[in-house]
Amino acid sequence: MKKEFTYFLLFISALFSGFAIQAQELEVTPGTMMFSVNAGSSQTQQVFVRNKAKTPQNFVFNLADWLVDEKGETKYFASGTTGRSCADWITVTPALVSLQPNESVNVNVTMLVPNDNTSTRWAVLFVQSAEEQTGAKAVDKEVQMGLQVAVRIAIPIYQSPASNKLFKGTIEGLNEKIDENGIRTYESQAINTGDKILNCKVYFTVSNLTTAEEITSTPVEFMLLPESNQKVKYTLDKELAKGKYAVAAVLDYGINDELDGVQIEIEVK
């Protein structure tokens, strides 16, 4: 059984973020690591770490798994326990560094992909400032290597071979809910049915079938991992006039202008 755990951390979920992540005592870049290693090959990238504290600091590097639920919330799991984990393919060297104030270091992150695996995988690298412990605290089961974690920053790591071109998404189900004030909310679900990470945009349209007047929502943008789904909602900010309407939810995942949609008809009396 997977053991889920939660950390106090900073997490950047953008797919192609090149910005530095900064905490009070720690600067880390990049915010996301993207590997496109083909089966049987390896690639090394680097993580830049700077000690921004006024005192010397130890930093440790640990790998873990993560998933996003249908509400878009990130949950973390022990390394190598989820179905699409690549944590076991990753080597981080060195695993521990000691830095003086304002000193920095580049840490190697190597991805070695097995010969027979072409699927998209992911993991997370925790960059953790730590305080050295002595005495009874040093042997606490929650403390590794005699270090008590003080601050954590999470770097999502993605691995998807360049040879993998299986981009595919769909949107299913479109439900209408009307509250006691007559406010209408529509909900649908985007699903990644392929084997690549999708950068999704979902928008809703409400079209009057008599006048052809159309309302289009602002797109909801999110990243969708393979074998995952996310619920998307849209609430109308005004009442609809009496009549018949077509309501549609449209998924654009940015590949060859491919769109997928679902539609219902409603009548306002």
Protein Blocks (a to p, Z undefined) as FASTA:
>chain_A
ZZdddddddddfbfblcbdcddfkbccddfbdcddbdehiacddddddddfbfbdcdddd
ddddddddfkopacdddehiafkbcklmpccddfbdcddehiacdddddddddfkbcbdc
ddddddddddddehjllmgfkbghhiacfbdcddddddddfklccdcdddehjaddddfk
opacdddddddfbfbdcddddddddddfklopacddddddddddehiacddddddfbdcd
eddddddddddehighiacddddddddZZ
